[in-house]
Amino acid sequence: MFDPTSRYYNLETAGLTMPDGRTVAYIRRRFLPQGAAMPLLVEITVAQGDRLDLITARTLGDPEQFWRVADANDAMNPPDLTAQLGGVLRVPIPQP
């Protein structure tokens, strides 16, 4: 259902039976990891023009892995991470 690099890949699929008897499949809730506990690949200082997709393309080789940086920095709103120049971002070692 999800690509192996997706943050939802390892989540369990569940089903809900509707009043009319149909079963609706859904993915169970994803709980955020503790960012400080994630193994660190590198720390990046936010520069002018940086975006999470550009940072993850440079460091992890995949712009769609921005969610890993958000997790490692305990960010609920990923764009906030690059809003302030000079901020330091943790880029984690990708885990399965």
N, C-alpha and C positions, 0 to 999 in steps of 0.2 A: 504494500500500500504506500509506504514512504521510502524514499531513497535512503540507502545506508548512511549517508552523511547528514540526514535530517535530524533535528533535535527530537523529533517524535518517533524515530525509527524503533526504539526499544520499548515503547509504551504498549501496554496491553490493550487489546481491543475488547470491548464489552458490548452487550446488546441490551436493549430496552424493548419490552413487549408493549405495544400500544393497545389501547382499548379495542381496536378493530382486529387485533390478532397479528398485525404486522410487527416484525422485529426490526428495529432501527439500530444499526451498528454505530458505535462512537469510540473515540480514543479516550482512555482514562486521563485524568489530570496529570500534568507534568509539574513536579516540584523542583524548584530551583536549587542547584547545589550551593554549597558554601564556597564562595569565590576564593577566599584566602587559602582554602584547603586544596585547590586545584594546582597540579604541578605547573610551574612557570616555564615557558619557553623564552620569553623576552619581555622587557618593559619598553613601551613606546611613549615618547613625549609628543603630545598632540601639536602639530604644526598647522600653519595656514593652509586651508584647502583639504585637510584630512577628513575622510569619512570612514566609517567602519568597514565598508566594503573594500575601500582602497587599502586600508591597513591589513585586512585579512588576506587580500590578494597578494600583498607584498610578503607577509610573514607566514601565512599558511598555504598560499598557492591557490586559494579558492575564495572569491568574494562573497559567496553565499554562506560562509562560516562565521559571519559577523556575530551570530548569536553566542558563539563560544567566548568572545571577548566580553559581551554583555554579561554572560554568566560569571566569568572570572572577576568582574568588577561589581557584582551584585547590582546590576542596573535593571530597573523595571522599564525604563524609557531609554533605549539604546542611543537615540540621537543626542541625548544629554552628555554622553561620554566625550563627544568631540566639540561641544559647544564652547569650551574654555581653552584657549591656546595655552600651552605649557603644562596642561594636566598630564599625569602619567597613567597610562593604561597597562594593565596586566594582559598579556597574550598567553593563554595556556597551551600546554602540550595537548594536542587532540587525544581524547580518550574515546574508546568505543562506546 
